[in-house]
Amino acid sequence: MRLPFVFASCFLTGASLMAQGHPNPDGSIHSSQLDTRAKNKAVAMRVFDEIFNQGKFQVAYQIYAPDFQNHGLHQTVDLKIDQDAVHSEKKAFPDLRMSVQEMVAEADKVAVLWTFRGTHIGWGYEDLPPTGTPVEVRGMTIWRIVDGRIVEEWSSWSETGAYLGMFAHLKWWLVLAGLLALAIVIAFERLIWAIVRKMFGYRPSAQARAV
């Protein structure tokens, strides 16, 4: 009587594990798990193709969950702040293109190795004026996807080279800003002295004029 019960228990346990996406006894992956990975990869690709490359910002609310969180190195931001940053990048780099080199999916996470390419010809990136600098940055993003929507993100990339390139093109702006600031200071000083002389009738002494 107990033997059929044992067989039935083993069968039900195995079926339950397979339904949860665990490997089959022969080491192969259950088809439902493969389907989930493929769907999660498709969601990840929409971020690059539709939001970054095509500028379809409205689809973000289809791709991301309302309680989405982007975990930065020093702070975690919500969906609005995350997408505001994307808008600024697209404004500063109108020809922005994001290309995917590698994409790996496991369980509810998708890891992507990507490259950012664009020309800095607009305002919006870290409040820097346009420099005309071609920028190329490589980075990696990990997303956690639940029920077809992104709920969490971890990204890492190096902006050092991009900043150095833009600041190199920005030197003439700095020189111009310095000269403008100097001219403003001189004009302001002359204005103050004119007001002082008018109000108090101040006249430099002969000795001061001689000096």
Summary of the structure (lengths in Angstrom):
residues: 211
radius of gyration: 30.2
end to end distance: 119.5
largest distance: 124.6
contacts: 542
relative contact order: 0.10
helix: 51%
strand: 26%
